[in-house]
Amino acid sequence: MARFSSLNVLTPSGAIGAGESFSNSVKTEAARDARVFVDVTAIAGGATLDVQVQISPDNTTWFDAEGGAFNQIVAVGSSVLAMAEEKISTWLRLKYNRAGGAITASAKLEVKQGV
């Protein structure tokens, strides 16, 4: 039975840049399922953060994952998004779009490996 076994840091704790930015990419080949965690520890100045899971077959060309959008983040707290196997590609990353004031956040990816 497969279980969640691999925890990868997509974005270390720190300020999220204004406008569009991206997390580190993680190879998710052979992943059965994935959970993406976004933890916002500070938010100021009416900031908002849109987070979208992106997938890639080659770590070069990126696509927004179907069902991979978080609800817009407007307050301190944690959010999690579950991704089923058919929504996961060989590579995964997050696309951020921050508007307004400052946001401090981190993100992690947990994947379920195996058959």
ZITA-V922379 format. One record per residue. N is the residue number from 1. PHI is phi in whole degrees, -180 to 180 (NA if undefined). BURIAL is b if it has 24 or more other ideal C-beta (glycine too) atoms within 12 Angstrom, else e. Layout:
n/phi/burial
N/PHI/BURIAL
N/PHI/BURIAL
This chain:
n/phi/burial
1/NA/e
2/-77/e
3/-142/e
4/-67/b
5/-136/e
6/-124/b
7/-113/e
8/-121/b
9/-85/e
10/-87/b
11/-140/b
12/-66/e
13/-58/e
14/170/e
15/-70/e
16/-92/b
17/-64/e
18/-68/e
19/76/e
20/-91/e
21/-148/b
22/-135/b
23/-80/b
24/-64/e
25/-98/b
26/-130/b
27/-74/b
28/-119/b
29/-54/e
30/73/e
31/-75/b
32/-89/b
33/-148/b
34/-145/b
35/-128/b
36/-111/b
37/-113/b
38/-120/b
39/-119/b
40/-97/b
41/-105/e
42/-154/e
43/-149/b
44/-147/e
45/65/e
46/69/e
47/-66/b
48/-130/b
49/-135/b
50/-101/b
51/-126/b
52/-129/b
53/-73/b
54/-120/b
55/-125/b
56/-150/b
57/-80/e
58/-138/e
59/66/e
60/-126/e
61/-100/e
62/-116/b
63/-133/e
64/-67/e
65/-75/b
66/-61/e
67/73/e
68/-101/b
69/-98/b
70/-79/b
71/-63/e
72/-57/e
73/-94/b
74/-131/e
75/-149/e
76/-61/e
77/154/e
78/-115/e
79/-131/b
80/-135/e
81/-131/b
82/-93/b
83/-123/b
84/-81/e
85/-51/e
86/-70/e
87/-98/b
88/-103/b
89/-107/b
90/-69/e
91/-128/b
92/-140/b
93/-152/b
94/-114/b
95/-108/b
96/-107/b
97/-137/b
98/-103/b
99/-125/e
100/81/e
101/-71/e
102/-88/e
103/-137/b
104/-113/b
105/-153/b
106/-141/b
107/-144/b
108/-133/b
109/-122/b
110/-118/b
111/-119/b
112/-101/b
113/-100/e
114/102/e
115/-105/e
